[in-house]
Amino acid sequence: MRLNKFLIRLGVFVICLAFFMTMFSGLDAFAKGKERMHIKFTTWHPPVSREVKTVWIPMLEELNKRSNGRISYTMYAGGALGKGPEHYDIVAKGLSDMGYFTATWTPGRFPLSDVLSLAVWVDGKDIGADIGNAMYRRVLYREFPGVKMIELNGCIKASLWTTKPVRTLEDCKGLRIRTPGGHQTTYIKALGAEPVFMPLGDVYLAMETGTVDGLVTCPPLVLAFKLHEVAKHGTITAFGCVTEGVIMNQKSWERTPDDLKPIIEEVCSNPFTTSEGLTVEVYKVMMKEIADKGVELYYLPPSEEARWYGTFQGMTRKWVADLEKKGLPAEQVVKMYNEEAEKRDVKCVACPPEWK
């Protein structure tokens, strides 16, 4: 009798064990098919900036949402992993999985990609990313081997922000103007001013003390660094800005689960559209916010604009000639850029009329 009970209990135990082994085996197989990933994301934008709050965090949250929680992230903002110009290598070398870099801050490294920072009248980074992505697919992919390009964009148009009014070309003579580098440097020289390169975080004090008279930058950075407190005059025109984008470390991309790759590409290929941050509509809000903070906004009349843009076009011709001497198809790339801009009703004001 006891033997029978023992055998029954043993049989039940074996059946339960087999059931649980089968169940856990199934769960293991399920887990393998539903791998998780954690993205370390880096950007030089300050943690309290509009970019971080309205673009990068919403973009990363959307990745988490669309992956049903399988993609998690850690944000490293404001130079936590390195200075602004280092961000391409921070990602390329694997210190971070994904990040936002500014190509213009490493002169000569991405020569043809500087086309995206030509003076152009773009009021939203969603449009800038559409143009940049198109240019990447057509030609600029050659300059970014060894990384996974997620999106490439030119910045929204930058304007001139100064401590005193600037109304004409002559008003620019002798001014010391902070520049992020690239084409803006040559534009500032062409206007008769002196370009000064310094970290954006140093500009407030430099303007307050008179070390520089102003800077060229875009509206979100005026707000993020509170430059509206020292730059009380904005000459609103199209200086272009910088070439930027989101890249992913190649090894991080390769170990990304195959079913998560389309989600990353869909969400991040135009993060500004995904997040609805820094779009054309947001640009209007930012400009009103700057004006409400006491900055006088002055729009150049068409005749004066033509004078400024004529100097910019001269700088484009020189830039193209310099790159063509090095065997790079710069003129062709400028024509491509103008084509992509015009498709989106955007004026590339730095493109010489003979190349349109």
GUFIFI-188518 format. One record per residue (C-alpha): residue number from 1; x, y, z; residue in one letter. Coordinates in steps of 0.05 Angstrom, whole numbers, plus 5000, padded with zeros to 4 digits. Layout:
% GUFIFI-188518
+-----+------+-------+------+------+
| pos | east | north |   up | code |
+-----+------+-------+------+------+
| NUM |    X |     Y |    Z |    a |
...
+-----+------+-------+------+------+
***
This chain:
% GUFIFI-188518
+-----+------+-------+------+------+
| pos | east | north |   up | code |
+-----+------+-------+------+------+
|   1 | 5000 |  5000 | 5000 |    m |
|   2 | 5055 |  5048 | 5020 |    r |
|   3 | 5093 |  5027 | 4957 |    l |
|   4 | 5033 |  5043 | 4913 |    n |
|   5 | 5026 |  5112 | 4946 |    k |
|   6 | 5100 |  5125 | 4936 |    f |
|   7 | 5096 |  5105 | 4863 |    l |
|   8 | 5035 |  5149 | 4852 |    i |
|   9 | 5069 |  5208 | 4885 |    r |
|  10 | 5132 |  5194 | 4845 |    l |
|  11 | 5091 |  5192 | 4781 |    g |
|  12 | 5058 |  5258 | 4798 |    v |
|  13 | 5126 |  5289 | 4813 |    f |
|  14 | 5155 |  5265 | 4747 |    v |
|  15 | 5095 |  5292 | 4709 |    i |
|  16 | 5099 |  5359 | 4744 |    c |
|  17 | 5174 |  5363 | 4733 |    l |
|  18 | 5165 |  5348 | 4659 |    a |
|  19 | 5111 |  5401 | 4655 |    f |
|  20 | 5153 |  5454 | 4689 |    f |
|  21 | 5214 |  5436 | 4647 |    m |
|  22 | 5172 |  5443 | 4584 |    t |
|  23 | 5143 |  5509 | 4609 |    m |
|  24 | 5210 |  5539 | 4627 |    f |
|  25 | 5240 |  5514 | 4562 |    s |
|  26 | 5184 |  5550 | 4526 |    g |
|  27 | 5196 |  5613 | 4566 |    l |
|  28 | 5270 |  5609 | 4550 |    d |
|  29 | 5254 |  5603 | 4476 |    a |
|  30 | 5206 |  5661 | 4482 |    f |
|  31 | 5259 |  5703 | 4517 |    a |
|  32 | 5309 |  5688 | 4464 |    k |
|  33 | 5261 |  5712 | 4411 |    g |
|  34 | 5246 |  5775 | 4451 |    k |
|  35 | 5315 |  5800 | 4469 |    e |
|  36 | 5320 |  5867 | 4504 |    r |
|  37 | 5371 |  5922 | 4490 |    m |
|  38 | 5396 |  5982 | 4528 |    h |
|  39 | 5418 |  6045 | 4490 |    i |
|  40 | 5467 |  6094 | 4519 |    k |
|  41 | 5450 |  6159 | 4484 |    f |
|  42 | 5496 |  6220 | 4486 |    t |
|  43 | 5488 |  6292 | 4463 |    t |
|  44 | 5525 |  6357 | 4476 |    w |
|  45 | 5459 |  6394 | 4486 |    h |
|  46 | 5448 |  6418 | 4558 |    p |
|  47 | 5401 |  6375 | 4599 |    p |
|  48 | 5350 |  6431 | 4605 |    v |
|  49 | 5353 |  6449 | 4531 |    s |
|  50 | 5294 |  6445 | 4484 |    r |
|  51 | 5331 |  6392 | 4444 |    e |
|  52 | 5337 |  6345 | 4503 |    v |
|  53 | 5268 |  6358 | 4532 |    k |
|  54 | 5227 |  6360 | 4467 |    t |
|  55 | 5267 |  6317 | 4419 |    v |
|  56 | 5316 |  6267 | 4450 |    w |
|  57 | 5277 |  6243 | 4510 |    i |
|  58 | 5211 |  6238 | 4471 |    p |
|  59 | 5249 |  6200 | 4416 |    m |
|  60 | 5279 |  6151 | 4466 |    l |
|  61 | 5212 |  6143 | 4502 |    e |
|  62 | 5180 |  6127 | 4435 |    e |
|  63 | 5231 |  6072 | 4423 |    l |
|  64 | 5213 |  6043 | 4491 |    n |
|  65 | 5138 |  6047 | 4475 |    k |
|  66 | 5140 |  6018 | 4405 |    r |
|  67 | 5185 |  5961 | 4428 |    s |
|  68 | 5138 |  5944 | 4485 |    n |
|  69 | 5191 |  5960 | 4535 |    g |
|  70 | 5246 |  5919 | 4503 |    r |
|  71 | 5288 |  5982 | 4487 |    i |
|  72 | 5310 |  6020 | 4549 |    s |
|  73 | 5359 |  6078 | 4551 |    y |
|  74 | 5405 |  6122 | 4592 |    t |
|  75 | 5414 |  6194 | 4572 |    m |
|  76 | 5481 |  6229 | 4576 |    y |
|  77 | 5470 |  6303 | 4561 |    a |
|  78 | 5510 |  6366 | 4566 |    g |
|  79 | 5578 |  6337 | 4552 |    g |
|  80 | 5574 |  6283 | 4606 |    a |
|  81 | 5617 |  6236 | 4564 |    l |
|  82 | 5659 |  6289 | 4529 |    g |
|  83 | 5661 |  6357 | 4495 |    k |
|  84 | 5618 |  6375 | 4435 |    g |
|  85 | 5669 |  6362 | 4380 |    p |
|  86 | 5684 |  6293 | 4410 |    e |
|  87 | 5614 |  6265 | 4402 |    h |
|  88 | 5624 |  6230 | 4336 |    y |
|  89 | 5682 |  6191 | 4364 |    d |
|  90 | 5646 |  6179 | 4430 |    i |
|  91 | 5596 |  6138 | 4391 |    v |
|  92 | 5643 |  6111 | 4337 |    a |
|  93 | 5691 |  6083 | 4389 |    k |
|  94 | 5635 |  6052 | 4431 |    g |
|  95 | 5635 |  6096 | 4493 |    l |
|  96 | 5562 |  6107 | 4476 |    s |
|  97 | 5514 |  6066 | 4433 |    d |
|  98 | 5479 |  6124 | 4399 |    m |
|  99 | 5488 |  6199 | 4398 |    g |
| 100 | 5481 |  6267 | 4366 |    y |
| 101 | 5544 |  6295 | 4334 |    f |
| 102 | 5562 |  6360 | 4299 |    t |
| 103 | 5606 |  6348 | 4238 |    a |
| 104 | 5622 |  6422 | 4229 |    t |
| 105 | 5661 |  6422 | 4294 |    w |
| 106 | 5715 |  6376 | 4264 |    t |
| 107 | 5739 |  6417 | 4204 |    p |
| 108 | 5763 |  6378 | 4144 |    g |
| 109 | 5738 |  6311 | 4169 |    r |
| 110 | 5672 |  6310 | 4130 |    f |
| 111 | 5687 |  6360 | 4075 |    p |
| 112 | 5629 |  6348 | 4027 |    l |
| 113 | 5579 |  6342 | 4085 |    s |
| 114 | 5592 |  6416 | 4099 |    d |
| 115 | 5543 |  6428 | 4042 |    v |
| 116 | 5488 |  6419 | 4093 |    l |
| 117 | 5512 |  6480 | 4131 |    s |
| 118 | 5509 |  6527 | 4072 |    l |
| 119 | 5465 |  6588 | 4083 |    a |
| 120 | 5394 |  6563 | 4073 |    v |
| 121 | 5326 |  6588 | 4096 |    w |
| 122 | 5300 |  6527 | 4135 |    v |
| 123 | 5250 |  6541 | 4191 |    d |
| 124 | 5245 |  6470 | 4219 |    g |
| 125 | 5294 |  6414 | 4234 |    k |
| 126 | 5243 |  6364 | 4209 |    d |
| 127 | 5253 |  6393 | 4140 |    i |
| 128 | 5329 |  6397 | 4151 |    g |
| 129 | 5330 |  6323 | 4167 |    a |
| 130 | 5290 |  6305 | 4104 |    d |
| 131 | 5341 |  6343 | 4062 |    i |
| 132 | 5401 |  6315 | 4099 |    g |
| 133 | 5377 |  6244 | 4095 |    n |
| 134 | 5365 |  6251 | 4020 |    a |
| 135 | 5436 |  6279 | 4011 |    m |
| 136 | 5464 |  6222 | 4053 |    y |
| 137 | 5431 |  6170 | 4008 |    r |
| 138 | 5454 |  6206 | 3945 |    r |
| 139 | 5527 |  6221 | 3960 |    v |
| 140 | 5546 |  6237 | 4032 |    l |
| 141 | 5546 |  6164 | 4056 |    y |
| 142 | 5617 |  6161 | 4030 |    r |
| 143 | 5642 |  6205 | 4087 |    e |
| 144 | 5615 |  6162 | 4144 |    f |
| 145 | 5645 |  6092 | 4140 |    p |
| 146 | 5645 |  6048 | 4202 |    g |
| 147 | 5583 |  6076 | 4236 |    v |
| 148 | 5508 |  6066 | 4226 |    k |
| 149 | 5479 |  6132 | 4203 |    m |
| 150 | 5411 |  6141 | 4233 |    i |
| 151 | 5396 |  6211 | 4208 |    e |
| 152 | 5436 |  6269 | 4179 |    l |
| 153 | 5412 |  6341 | 4179 |    n |
| 154 | 5430 |  6413 | 4169 |    g |
| 155 | 5409 |  6458 | 4226 |    c |
| 156 | 5350 |  6506 | 4222 |    i |
| 157 | 5372 |  6574 | 4198 |    k |
| 158 | 5418 |  6614 | 4243 |    a |
| 159 | 5413 |  6689 | 4250 |    s |
| 160 | 5457 |  6745 | 4278 |    l |
| 161 | 5447 |  6762 | 4351 |    w |
| 162 | 5484 |  6824 | 4376 |    t |
| 163 | 5490 |  6874 | 4432 |    t |
| 164 | 5476 |  6932 | 4386 |    k |
| 165 | 5431 |  6939 | 4324 |    p |
| 166 | 5456 |  6913 | 4257 |    v |
| 167 | 5416 |  6937 | 4197 |    r |
| 168 | 5464 |  6939 | 4138 |    t |
| 169 | 5527 |  6906 | 4112 |    l |
| 170 | 5565 |  6967 | 4136 |    e |
| 171 | 5541 |  6957 | 4207 |    d |
| 172 | 5578 |  6891 | 4209 |    c |
| 173 | 5647 |  6922 | 4198 |    k |
| 174 | 5695 |  6908 | 4255 |    g |
| 175 | 5646 |  6868 | 4298 |    l |
| 176 | 5673 |  6808 | 4335 |    r |
| 177 | 5623 |  6751 | 4323 |    i |
| 178 | 5625 |  6682 | 4354 |    r |
| 179 | 5620 |  6626 | 4302 |    t |
| 180 | 5613 |  6551 | 4309 |    p |
| 181 | 5659 |  6542 | 4249 |    g |
| 182 | 5646 |  6519 | 4178 |    g |
| 183 | 5613 |  6565 | 4128 |    h |
| 184 | 5589 |  6614 | 4181 |    q |
| 185 | 5662 |  6633 | 4193 |    t |
| 186 | 5672 |  6652 | 4120 |    t |
| 187 | 5605 |  6689 | 4119 |    y |
| 188 | 5624 |  6730 | 4179 |    i |
| 189 | 5690 |  6748 | 4146 |    k |
| 190 | 5654 |  6765 | 4081 |    a |
| 191 | 5609 |  6814 | 4119 |    l |
| 192 | 5671 |  6850 | 4145 |    g |
| 193 | 5666 |  6824 | 4216 |    a |
| 194 | 5717 |  6782 | 4255 |    e |
| 195 | 5697 |  6710 | 4270 |    p |
| 196 | 5714 |  6685 | 4340 |    v |
| 197 | 5710 |  6611 | 4357 |    f |
| 198 | 5692 |  6594 | 4429 |    m |
| 199 | 5648 |  6543 | 4464 |    p |
| 200 | 5576 |  6564 | 4465 |    l |
| 201 | 5575 |  6561 | 4541 |    g |
| 202 | 5627 |  6617 | 4543 |    d |
| 203 | 5588 |  6665 | 4498 |    v |
| 204 | 5542 |  6695 | 4552 |    y |
| 205 | 5601 |  6723 | 4593 |    l |
| 206 | 5639 |  6743 | 4530 |    a |
| 207 | 5580 |  6785 | 4507 |    m |
| 208 | 5567 |  6812 | 4576 |    e |
| 209 | 5639 |  6837 | 4582 |    t |
| 210 | 5645 |  6861 | 4510 |    g |
| 211 | 5696 |  6808 | 4489 |    t |
| 212 | 5650 |  6793 | 4430 |    v |
| 213 | 5595 |  6835 | 4401 |    d |
| 214 | 5549 |  6778 | 4382 |    g |
| 215 | 5542 |  6709 | 4353 |    l |
| 216 | 5510 |  6670 | 4297 |    v |
| 217 | 5465 |  6614 | 4321 |    t |
| 218 | 5395 |  6585 | 4317 |    c |
| 219 | 5336 |  6603 | 4362 |    p |
| 220 | 5335 |  6542 | 4408 |    p |
| 221 | 5407 |  6554 | 4429 |    l |
| 222 | 5392 |  6628 | 4442 |    v |
| 223 | 5340 |  6603 | 4492 |    l |
| 224 | 5379 |  6544 | 4520 |    a |
| 225 | 5439 |  6587 | 4538 |    f |
| 226 | 5397 |  6648 | 4558 |    k |
| 227 | 5432 |  6691 | 4507 |    l |
| 228 | 5370 |  6734 | 4500 |    h |
| 229 | 5393 |  6767 | 4565 |    e |
| 230 | 5456 |  6796 | 4532 |    v |
| 231 | 5439 |  6796 | 4458 |    a |
| 232 | 5382 |  6847 | 4454 |    k |
| 233 | 5383 |  6853 | 4378 |    h |
| 234 | 5368 |  6798 | 4327 |    g |
| 235 | 5382 |  6808 | 4253 |    t |
| 236 | 5339 |  6754 | 4223 |    i |
| 237 | 5368 |  6725 | 4160 |    t |
| 238 | 5394 |  6659 | 4135 |    a |
| 239 | 5465 |  6642 | 4155 |    f |
| 240 | 5456 |  6567 | 4151 |    g |
| 241 | 5483 |  6532 | 4212 |    c |
| 242 | 5519 |  6466 | 4221 |    v |
| 243 | 5518 |  6395 | 4195 |    t |
| 244 | 5493 |  6347 | 4249 |    e |
| 245 | 5461 |  6279 | 4258 |    g |
| 246 | 5448 |  6217 | 4298 |    v |
| 247 | 5495 |  6158 | 4291 |    i |
| 248 | 5498 |  6090 | 4323 |    m |
| 249 | 5560 |  6050 | 4340 |    n |
| 250 | 5568 |  5996 | 4286 |    q |
| 251 | 5577 |  5939 | 4336 |    k |
| 252 | 5517 |  5963 | 4377 |    s |
| 253 | 5476 |  5963 | 4313 |    w |
| 254 | 5500 |  5894 | 4293 |    e |
| 255 | 5480 |  5864 | 4360 |    r |
| 256 | 5412 |  5898 | 4358 |    t |
| 257 | 5357 |  5845 | 4352 |    p |
| 258 | 5334 |  5842 | 4280 |    d |
| 259 | 5261 |  5857 | 4296 |    d |
| 260 | 5281 |  5920 | 4334 |    l |
| 261 | 5323 |  5950 | 4278 |    k |
| 262 | 5263 |  5973 | 4237 |    p |
| 263 | 5234 |  6007 | 4300 |    i |
| 264 | 5299 |  6046 | 4311 |    i |
| 265 | 5302 |  6068 | 4238 |    e |
| 266 | 5228 |  6087 | 4236 |    e |
| 267 | 5230 |  6127 | 4301 |    v |
| 268 | 5299 |  6159 | 4294 |    c |
| 269 | 5307 |  6172 | 4219 |    s |
| 270 | 5273 |  6238 | 4231 |    n |
| 271 | 5270 |  6248 | 4306 |    p |
| 272 | 5241 |  6318 | 4298 |    f |
| 273 | 5180 |  6291 | 4262 |    t |
| 274 | 5173 |  6234 | 4312 |    t |
| 275 | 5177 |  6280 | 4373 |    s |
| 276 | 5144 |  6341 | 4340 |    e |
| 277 | 5201 |  6381 | 4369 |    g |
| 278 | 5238 |  6437 | 4332 |    l |
| 279 | 5190 |  6433 | 4274 |    t |
| 280 | 5167 |  6493 | 4232 |    v |
| 281 | 5110 |  6507 | 4281 |    e |
| 282 | 5157 |  6503 | 4341 |    v |
| 283 | 5205 |  6552 | 4306 |    y |
| 284 | 5149 |  6604 | 4305 |    k |
| 285 | 5137 |  6594 | 4379 |    v |
| 286 | 5211 |  6602 | 4395 |    m |
| 287 | 5217 |  6666 | 4356 |    m |
| 288 | 5157 |  6695 | 4393 |    k |
| 289 | 5187 |  6673 | 4459 |    e |
| 290 | 5253 |  6708 | 4443 |    i |
| 291 | 5216 |  6772 | 4423 |    a |
| 292 | 5174 |  6768 | 4487 |    d |
| 293 | 5239 |  6766 | 4527 |    k |
| 294 | 5257 |  6835 | 4501 |    g |
| 295 | 5299 |  6820 | 4439 |    v |
| 296 | 5286 |  6867 | 4380 |    e |
| 297 | 5278 |  6825 | 4317 |    l |
| 298 | 5297 |  6859 | 4252 |    y |
| 299 | 5284 |  6826 | 4183 |    y |
| 300 | 5329 |  6851 | 4128 |    l |
| 301 | 5292 |  6882 | 4069 |    p |
| 302 | 5300 |  6845 | 4002 |    p |
| 303 | 5350 |  6894 | 3974 |    s |
| 304 | 5396 |  6888 | 4034 |    e |
| 305 | 5387 |  6813 | 4038 |    e |
| 306 | 5411 |  6809 | 3966 |    a |
| 307 | 5475 |  6844 | 3986 |    r |
| 308 | 5488 |  6796 | 4043 |    w |
| 309 | 5471 |  6734 | 4002 |    y |
| 310 | 5516 |  6758 | 3945 |    g |
| 311 | 5575 |  6755 | 3993 |    t |
| 312 | 5554 |  6685 | 4016 |    f |
| 313 | 5550 |  6660 | 3944 |    q |
| 314 | 5621 |  6685 | 3932 |    g |
| 315 | 5643 |  6643 | 3992 |    m |
| 316 | 5608 |  6582 | 3963 |    t |
| 317 | 5646 |  6590 | 3897 |    r |
| 318 | 5711 |  6594 | 3935 |    k |
| 319 | 5694 |  6533 | 3978 |    w |
| 320 | 5676 |  6493 | 3917 |    v |
| 321 | 5740 |  6513 | 3880 |    a |
| 322 | 5783 |  6492 | 3940 |    d |
| 323 | 5750 |  6423 | 3945 |    l |
| 324 | 5751 |  6412 | 3869 |    e |
| 325 | 5827 |  6422 | 3872 |    k |
| 326 | 5829 |  6363 | 3920 |    k |
| 327 | 5789 |  6320 | 3872 |    g |
| 328 | 5722 |  6325 | 3908 |    l |
| 329 | 5658 |  6337 | 3867 |    p |
| 330 | 5637 |  6397 | 3907 |    a |
| 331 | 5600 |  6434 | 3852 |    e |
| 332 | 5558 |  6373 | 3837 |    q |
| 333 | 5542 |  6365 | 3911 |    v |
| 334 | 5520 |  6438 | 3917 |    v |
| 335 | 5474 |  6428 | 3857 |    k |
| 336 | 5445 |  6365 | 3889 |    m |
| 337 | 5434 |  6403 | 3954 |    y |
| 338 | 5397 |  6459 | 3918 |    n |
| 339 | 5354 |  6407 | 3883 |    e |
| 340 | 5335 |  6373 | 3948 |    e |
| 341 | 5321 |  6441 | 3981 |    a |
| 342 | 5277 |  6465 | 3923 |    e |
| 343 | 5236 |  6400 | 3926 |    k |
| 344 | 5216 |  6422 | 3996 |    r |
| 345 | 5205 |  6496 | 3979 |    d |
| 346 | 5269 |  6515 | 4014 |    v |
| 347 | 5315 |  6570 | 3988 |    k |
| 348 | 5390 |  6555 | 3989 |    c |
| 349 | 5410 |  6628 | 3988 |    v |
| 350 | 5484 |  6611 | 3986 |    a |
| 351 | 5478 |  6573 | 3920 |    c |
| 352 | 5504 |  6616 | 3863 |    p |
| 353 | 5450 |  6629 | 3811 |    p |
| 354 | 5490 |  6597 | 3755 |    e |
| 355 | 5485 |  6529 | 3791 |    w |
| 356 | 5409 |  6530 | 3799 |    k |
+-----+------+-------+------+------+
***
